C-alpha cells in the first residue's frame, strides 16, 4: 500500500498561523495536523506516508518524512500535487490519498481501507450537524454529493441549491485500488490540457472535478459512509470553533481527540 498526503498549499485562510509554516503543521489542540495523521497511520501499522510539499516544504522534510514536491504549488491545485507523486502511485498496491488539512479517527481510515471499490471515497452522512458548528449557512461551503442505491458516487463537487442535493460530504480521503491505478494515471495524462473543468483550467482543476471526470468515463467510485469522526481545518475560525468545543467537552461529538 502507498499513502500520499497532499500538503503543498499555503493555507491563506489560516494566516497568520501559516505565515512561516505550511498548513499541515498548524497545531490543533497541541499537535500538528500532520502529526495527528502520522500517528493514526503508524498505529494501524501502515507504511510511512509520502508527503507532497510546496509552500515551506523544507519544514516537512526536516521532520523526516519522505516527500515529493509540487514545484508549481503557487499556481496549481491538488491534482497537480497528486501527480507530483505519480511514481509513488505506480509502485504497486492500493494508493490512499489524504488531504493535509484534515484529521480523522482511526476507525474512519479503517473503513476506507476495508472498501473494495475501484475508487473509494470517505463520505460523511452526518455532515450537516458538523457544518452548522462551522458556519451559519451550511450551504455556503458544502458541495453536492449524489449516490445510487448501492452507495456508488454519481456526482460530487458542484454548488448545491438545496440540502436535498447533498447525501453526504466527501471529506478528502480517497483509496485507488491497485487494479485500476495505472488506468487512472493514463486517464490523467490523456486529458485535454486546454479543457475547462468546473470553471477551472487544467492546472487548477479541483480534485472533485478529476474524480467526477473519472466517474463520467466509467470508473466506479464507492462511497464509504461515516458519521463524523473527522475535522477539516481550513480557517482560523475553524480552529477557534474546535478549541471552544474542546473546552466544553463537546468536540468528541464530532471528533475524538
Protein Blocks (a to p, Z undefined) as FASTA:
>chain_A
ZZdddffbgolmlpcklmmpcfklpceehiafklmmmmmmmmnopacdddddfehklmmm
mnopacdddfklmmccfklmmmmmmmmmmngpadddddfkbccdfklmmmmmmpccfbdc
dddfklmmmmmmmpmblmlmgccddddfkopafbghiacfbfklpgbdcehiacddfklm
mmmmmmmmmpcfkbceehiafklpcfklmmmmmmmnopacdddddeehiacdfbfklmmm
mmmmmmnopmmmmocZZ
